[in-house]
Amino acid sequence: MVKNKPSWRDVKVKLGDWESADLLALLKDLYTANKDNQLFLNTRFGLGNDGLEPYKEVITRWIWPDISIYQYISISKAKKAISDYKKAEGNPERLVELMVFYCE
C-alpha cells in the first residue's frame, strides 16, 4: 500500500489544534534549525539593519567567488537568493534593487 506524500494541507490540519505557546515553540525550533530559516524569518519581520544585505552577500559569493580558495561560480544559487527574498518579503521596490545588484 502506497501512502501519499504529506502536503501543506496535512500540516495545516495538524496545526489547527495547537495552542499559541506550542506554535511559538515550533517557530523557535525552526529558527534555530538552520540559517536559511533565520534569514527568512528575520526578513519577513523586518529584523536587522538592511534586509537585502544577506541576500546581496549570497549573490556576491556565487557570482564573484574567491578562486584562490577554490570557490566556484553558481548562477543558480545566486538566482535562488532573489527567489528566497521574494518569498520572505517580496517588497517590489527592494526586489528590483536586488535584481539590479545581481545584474551589475
C-alpha positions in Angstrom: 0.0 0.0 0.0 1.5 3.4 -1.1 0.9 6.4 1.1 0.5 9.9 -0.4 3.3 12.3 0.3 2.3 14.8 3.1 1.3 18.2 1.9 0.8 21.6 3.4 -2.8 20.8 3.8 -1.9 17.9 6.1 0.4 20.1 8.2 -2.3 22.8 8.4 -4.8 20.4 9.8 -2.3 19.2 12.5 -1.5 22.8 13.4 -5.2 23.7 13.7 -5.4 22.2 17.2 -2.2 23.7 18.6 -2.0 26.4 21.3 -0.1 29.6 20.8 2.7 28.5 23.0 3.2 25.3 21.0 3.3 27.3 17.8 5.9 29.7 19.2 8.0 26.7 20.4 7.8 25.2 16.8 8.8 28.5 15.3 11.8 28.7 17.7 12.8 25.2 16.7 12.6 26.1 13.0 14.5 29.3 13.6 17.4 27.6 15.4 17.4 24.6 12.9 19.3 26.5 10.2 20.5 29.8 8.8 18.0 29.8 5.9 15.1 29.7 8.3 16.7 32.5 10.4 17.2 34.7 7.3 13.6 34.1 6.1 12.1 35.0 9.5 14.4 38.0 10.0 13.5 39.3 6.6 9.8 38.6 7.0 9.6 40.5 10.3 12.0 43.3 9.2 14.6 42.5 11.7 18.2 43.6 11.3 19.7 46.7 9.7 19.4 46.0 6.0 17.1 43.1 4.9 18.8 43.0 1.5 22.4 42.7 2.7 22.4 39.0 3.4 20.9 38.3 0.0 23.5 40.5 -1.6 26.2 38.6 0.2 24.9 35.3 -1.2 24.8 36.8 -4.7 28.3 38.1 -4.3 29.6 34.8 -3.1 28.2 32.8 -6.0 28.9 35.3 -8.8 32.3 36.5 -7.7 33.9 33.5 -6.0 37.3 33.6 -4.4 39.2 31.3 -6.7 42.3 31.4 -4.5 40.4 29.2 -2.1 38.8 27.1 -4.8 35.3 28.5 -4.7 33.3 28.1 -7.8 30.5 30.1 -9.6 26.9 29.1 -9.4 24.4 31.3 -11.2 21.5 29.2 -10.0 22.5 29.7 -6.3 22.8 33.4 -6.9 19.4 33.5 -8.5 18.0 31.5 -5.6 18.9 34.4 -3.3 16.5 36.6 -5.3 13.8 33.9 -5.2 14.3 33.4 -1.4 14.0 37.2 -0.8 10.8 37.3 -2.9 9.2 34.6 -0.7 10.4 36.2 2.6 9.3 39.8 2.0 8.6 40.4 -1.7 8.7 44.2 -1.4 8.6 45.1 -5.2 11.0 48.1 -5.0 13.5 46.2 -2.9 13.2 43.1 -5.1 14.1 45.3 -8.1 17.1 46.7 -6.2 18.3 43.1 -5.5 17.8 42.1 -9.1 19.8 45.2 -10.3 22.5 44.3 -7.9 22.5 40.8 -9.4 22.8 42.2 -12.9 25.6 44.6 -12.0 
